[in-house]
C-alpha cells in the first residue's frame, strides 16, 4: 500500500501517537455480553517468497490458501477490486468452509474508480450477490474512494449507501483531504453511523489525518502500513494492541486489522509480531490464531 508512503529517513520525525477514539455507535448490551472477535492478516496469500518462512518448505501454489489459513484468520481480499469472479469465490469459500476464517473483499473498481459511484445499481447488486457465496466466511467489505474523489460528490455517496442493506458489513475508505475537515467529516460520519456502516481507519505515515479513530459501527476495519520492519513499525503496533484492548468497552463487536508493507516479504513478520503482543493482553476467546 503506497498511499501516504514516506521515505524511512523521516519516520523518526513523525508523531505517530493514536488520537482519542470518537465513538458514534450506540452501545448494545447484547453485543457487549458476548465479547468481541479480532481478525488479523495480510492483503494477499499468493506470495512465493513466503515459502520457507510463513509457509512450510515445499508448499505448492495450490495450497497457499490452506497454508495461510493455518497462520492467520482473515485476508484483506484486494483481488476483487480488479476482478470479481464467482467461480473463484466459490473455490475460496470451499477451502474455508467450516472454519472461522474471514474473507474481506474490496469493492470493485468498476463501482469506485471507473463509475465514481454513479449509475452503479447493477454493479452493486452483483457485488453483494457474489459475496454471499462466501456464506459464513464473509467478513467486512471495504470500498476505497479515489484520492481525487472529494466531498463535492457527497450526493453520490448518499445514493450509493441507499443501495446497501442496513447493517451490511460495509466500510468506506476516504482519501481526499477535504473529507477530514471538521464539518464535512462530521456529516459523513453521522451518515455512516445511521446505517451502522464503518469508516476504514488507515494508518500510514504521510497522511496522519486519515487515522481519524472514529467508530461509526460495531465492526472496525484498520489498514496498517509499515516501513520495511523499521523500529516504528513495532512501536506503532504496540500502541495499536493497547488501543484494541479498550474497544470492547466501546461496544465494538469485531476488529479487522490488516498489515501492509511495500516489500511483501516483510508483511508476515509484522502480522506475527502483532498477533504475539495481542495474545498477551487479549481475551483468549476472541478468535485469534496464534503464530507458529
C-alpha positions as CSV (number, residue, x, y, z in Angstrom):
1,X,0.0,0.0,0.0
2,X,1.9,3.1,-1.3
3,X,-0.8,5.6,-0.2
4,X,0.7,8.1,2.3
5,X,4.2,6.5,1.9
6,X,7.3,8.4,3.0
7,X,11.0,7.7,3.0
8,X,12.3,5.9,6.0
9,X,14.7,8.8,6.9
10,X,11.8,10.9,8.1
11,X,9.9,8.3,10.1
12,X,11.5,9.3,13.4
13,X,10.2,12.9,12.9
14,X,6.6,11.8,12.6
15,X,4.1,12.0,15.5
16,X,2.6,8.5,15.4
17,X,0.6,8.6,18.6
18,X,-3.0,7.4,18.0
19,X,-5.7,10.1,18.5
20,X,-8.5,9.5,21.0
21,X,-11.5,7.4,19.9
22,X,-14.5,9.2,18.6
23,X,-17.4,6.8,19.3
24,X,-20.7,7.3,17.4
25,X,-22.3,3.9,17.8
26,X,-24.9,3.1,20.4
27,X,-23.7,0.6,23.0
28,X,-25.8,-2.6,22.8
29,X,-25.6,-4.8,25.9
30,X,-26.5,-7.9,23.9
31,X,-23.4,-7.2,21.7
32,X,-21.2,-6.5,24.7
33,X,-22.2,-9.6,26.6
34,X,-20.6,-11.9,24.0
35,X,-17.2,-10.2,23.9
36,X,-15.6,-9.4,20.5
37,X,-13.5,-11.1,17.9
38,X,-10.2,-10.0,16.3
39,X,-9.3,-10.9,12.8
40,X,-5.8,-10.2,11.6
41,X,-3.9,-10.9,8.4
42,X,-2.3,-9.6,5.2
43,X,-3.6,-8.3,1.8
44,X,-2.5,-11.4,-0.2
45,X,-1.8,-15.0,0.3
46,X,-0.1,-15.9,-3.0
47,X,3.5,-14.7,-2.3
48,X,6.0,-17.3,-3.4
49,X,8.7,-15.7,-1.2
50,X,6.8,-16.7,1.8
51,X,7.6,-20.4,1.2
52,X,10.1,-21.5,3.8
53,X,9.2,-18.6,6.0
54,X,5.5,-18.2,6.5
55,X,4.7,-21.4,4.6
56,X,6.5,-24.8,5.1
57,X,9.2,-25.6,2.6
58,X,7.8,-27.3,-0.5
59,X,4.3,-25.7,-0.2
60,X,2.8,-25.6,-3.7
61,X,0.8,-22.6,-5.0
62,X,-2.4,-24.6,-5.0
63,X,-2.0,-25.0,-1.2
64,X,-1.1,-21.4,-0.4
65,X,-4.6,-20.5,0.9
66,X,-4.7,-23.6,3.1
67,X,-1.2,-22.7,4.5
68,X,-2.2,-19.1,5.0
69,X,-5.4,-20.1,6.9
70,X,-3.2,-22.0,9.3
71,X,-1.4,-18.8,10.3
72,X,-4.0,-16.0,10.1
73,X,-7.7,-15.9,10.5
74,X,-8.6,-13.3,7.8
75,X,-7.4,-11.9,4.5
76,X,-7.9,-8.4,3.0
77,X,-9.0,-9.6,-0.4
78,X,-7.7,-6.9,-2.8
79,X,-8.1,-9.1,-5.9
80,X,-11.8,-8.5,-6.0
81,X,-11.1,-4.8,-6.8
82,X,-9.7,-5.8,-10.2
83,X,-11.8,-8.9,-11.0
84,X,-14.9,-10.3,-9.3
85,X,-15.1,-13.9,-10.2
86,X,-18.0,-16.0,-8.7
87,X,-16.0,-19.2,-9.7
88,X,-13.0,-18.0,-7.7
89,X,-15.2,-17.1,-4.7
90,X,-16.8,-20.5,-4.7
91,X,-13.3,-22.1,-4.8
92,X,-12.0,-20.0,-1.9
93,X,-15.2,-20.5,0.1
94,X,-14.9,-24.3,-0.3
95,X,-11.4,-24.2,1.3
96,X,-12.6,-22.1,4.2
97,X,-15.9,-23.9,4.8
98,X,-16.4,-25.0,8.4
99,X,-13.7,-22.6,9.7
100,X,-13.9,-19.2,11.4
101,X,-11.7,-17.7,8.7
102,X,-13.0,-14.4,7.1
103,X,-12.6,-13.0,3.6
104,X,-12.8,-9.2,3.5
105,X,-13.3,-8.3,-0.2
106,X,-12.5,-4.9,-1.6
107,X,-15.4,-3.5,-3.7
108,X,-14.9,-3.5,-7.4
109,X,-13.0,-0.6,-9.1
110,X,-15.9,-0.6,-11.6
111,X,-18.0,0.9,-8.9
112,X,-15.5,3.2,-7.1
113,X,-12.8,4.2,-9.6
114,X,-14.4,3.9,-13.0
115,X,-18.1,4.9,-12.4
116,X,-17.3,7.0,-9.3
117,X,-20.5,5.7,-7.6
118,X,-22.7,7.0,-10.5
119,X,-25.3,4.6,-12.1
120,X,-23.9,1.6,-10.2
121,X,-27.1,-0.1,-9.2
122,X,-26.4,-3.2,-11.3
123,X,-22.7,-3.5,-10.3
124,X,-23.6,-3.0,-6.6
125,X,-26.2,-5.8,-6.7
126,X,-23.8,-8.1,-8.5
127,X,-21.1,-7.5,-5.9
128,X,-23.4,-8.1,-2.9
129,X,-24.8,-11.2,-4.6
130,X,-21.4,-12.6,-5.4
131,X,-20.1,-12.1,-1.9
132,X,-23.0,-14.2,-0.5
133,X,-21.1,-17.2,-1.9
134,X,-18.6,-16.7,1.0
135,X,-21.5,-17.7,3.3
136,X,-20.4,-17.6,6.9
137,X,-16.8,-16.8,5.9
138,X,-17.7,-13.3,4.7
139,X,-16.1,-10.7,6.9
140,X,-16.2,-7.0,6.5
141,X,-16.1,-5.5,3.0
142,X,-14.5,-2.2,2.1
143,X,-14.9,0.4,-0.7
144,X,-12.0,2.7,-1.3
145,X,-12.8,6.1,-2.8
146,X,-10.2,7.6,-5.2
147,X,-7.8,10.2,-3.8
148,X,-9.4,12.8,-6.0
149,X,-13.0,11.9,-5.0
150,X,-13.9,14.8,-2.7
151,X,-16.9,15.9,-0.7
152,X,-18.4,17.7,-3.7
153,X,-19.6,14.2,-4.7
154,X,-21.4,13.6,-1.3
155,X,-24.7,13.1,-3.2
156,X,-23.2,10.1,-5.0
157,X,-22.0,8.6,-1.7
158,X,-25.5,9.1,-0.3
159,X,-27.1,7.5,-3.3
160,X,-24.7,4.5,-3.2
161,X,-25.3,3.9,0.5
162,X,-29.1,3.8,-0.2
163,X,-28.4,0.7,-2.4
164,X,-26.8,-1.2,0.6
165,X,-29.0,-3.0,3.1
166,X,-28.7,-1.6,6.6
167,X,-26.2,-3.4,8.8
168,X,-24.4,-4.8,5.7
169,X,-20.7,-5.2,6.5
170,X,-19.6,-2.2,4.5
171,X,-16.7,0.1,5.3
172,X,-15.8,3.2,3.4
173,X,-12.2,4.3,2.9
174,X,-11.9,8.1,2.4
175,X,-8.7,9.6,1.0
176,X,-9.3,13.1,-0.3
177,X,-8.0,15.5,2.4
178,X,-11.2,17.6,2.3
179,X,-13.3,14.8,3.7
180,X,-11.4,15.3,7.0
181,X,-12.3,18.9,7.5
182,X,-14.4,19.0,10.7
183,X,-17.9,19.8,9.4
184,X,-17.6,17.6,6.4
185,X,-16.2,14.7,8.4
186,X,-18.9,15.0,11.0
187,X,-21.5,14.8,8.2
188,X,-20.1,11.7,6.5
189,X,-19.5,10.0,9.9
190,X,-23.1,10.6,11.1
191,X,-24.4,9.3,7.7
192,X,-22.5,6.1,8.1
193,X,-23.3,5.7,11.8
194,X,-27.0,6.0,11.0
195,X,-26.8,2.8,8.9
196,X,-24.1,1.2,11.1
197,X,-21.6,1.3,8.2
198,X,-17.9,1.7,9.1
199,X,-15.1,4.1,8.2
200,X,-11.8,2.4,7.4
201,X,-9.0,3.7,9.7
202,X,-5.8,3.9,7.6
203,X,-2.5,4.2,9.5
204,X,0.1,5.5,7.1
205,X,3.0,7.8,7.9
206,X,2.4,10.5,5.3
207,X,-1.3,11.1,6.0
208,X,-2.0,11.4,9.7
209,X,-5.4,13.0,9.0
210,X,-6.8,9.7,7.8
211,X,-6.2,8.0,11.1
212,X,-9.4,9.5,12.4
213,X,-10.2,6.9,15.1
214,X,-14.0,7.4,14.5
215,X,-16.0,4.4,15.3
216,X,-19.3,4.5,13.4
217,X,-20.2,0.8,13.6
218,X,-19.7,-2.1,15.9
219,X,-17.2,-3.6,13.4
220,X,-13.8,-1.8,13.0
221,X,-11.6,-2.1,9.9
222,X,-7.9,-1.0,10.2
223,X,-5.3,-0.9,7.4
224,X,-1.8,-0.6,8.8
225,X,1.1,0.5,6.5
226,X,4.6,-0.5,7.8
227,X,8.0,0.6,6.5
228,X,10.4,-2.3,6.0
229,X,10.4,-3.5,9.6
230,X,11.6,-0.1,10.8
231,X,11.5,0.2,14.6
232,X,8.5,2.5,14.3
233,X,6.5,-0.4,12.8
234,X,6.8,-2.3,16.1
235,X,6.2,0.7,18.4
236,X,3.1,1.7,16.4
237,X,1.8,-1.9,16.7
238,X,2.4,-1.9,20.4
239,X,0.1,1.1,20.7
240,X,-2.5,-0.4,18.5
241,X,-2.6,-3.5,20.7
242,X,-3.2,-1.3,23.7
243,X,-6.0,0.6,21.9
244,X,-7.7,-2.6,20.8
245,X,-7.9,-3.8,24.4
246,X,-10.1,-0.8,25.2
247,X,-12.6,-1.3,22.4
248,X,-14.8,-3.9,23.9
249,X,-15.9,-1.3,26.4
250,X,-16.9,1.0,23.5
251,X,-19.4,-1.6,22.1
252,X,-17.2,-3.0,19.4
253,X,-18.1,-6.5,18.2
254,X,-15.3,-7.3,15.7
255,X,-12.0,-5.8,14.8
256,X,-10.3,-6.4,11.4
257,X,-6.7,-5.4,11.3
258,X,-4.6,-5.8,8.1
259,X,-0.9,-5.3,7.7
260,X,0.8,-4.0,4.6
261,X,4.5,-3.5,3.6
262,X,5.9,-2.2,0.3
263,X,8.0,-5.3,0.2
264,X,5.6,-8.2,0.8
265,X,8.4,-10.4,2.2
266,X,8.1,-8.3,5.4
267,X,4.3,-8.4,5.8
268,X,4.1,-11.8,7.7
269,X,6.7,-10.7,10.2
270,X,4.7,-7.7,11.4
271,X,1.5,-9.6,11.3
272,X,3.0,-12.3,13.5
273,X,4.5,-9.7,15.8
274,X,1.1,-8.1,16.2
275,X,-0.6,-11.4,17.0
276,X,2.0,-12.2,19.6
277,X,1.6,-9.0,21.5
278,X,-2.2,-9.2,21.2
279,X,-2.1,-12.7,22.6
280,X,-0.5,-11.5,25.9
281,X,-3.3,-8.9,26.5
282,X,-6.5,-10.1,24.8
283,X,-9.2,-12.5,26.0
284,X,-8.3,-16.0,24.7
285,X,-11.9,-16.4,23.3
286,X,-11.5,-13.6,20.8
287,X,-10.8,-15.9,17.8
288,X,-7.2,-15.2,17.3
289,X,-4.9,-17.7,15.6
290,X,-1.6,-17.5,17.3
291,X,1.5,-17.6,15.1
292,X,3.7,-20.7,15.0
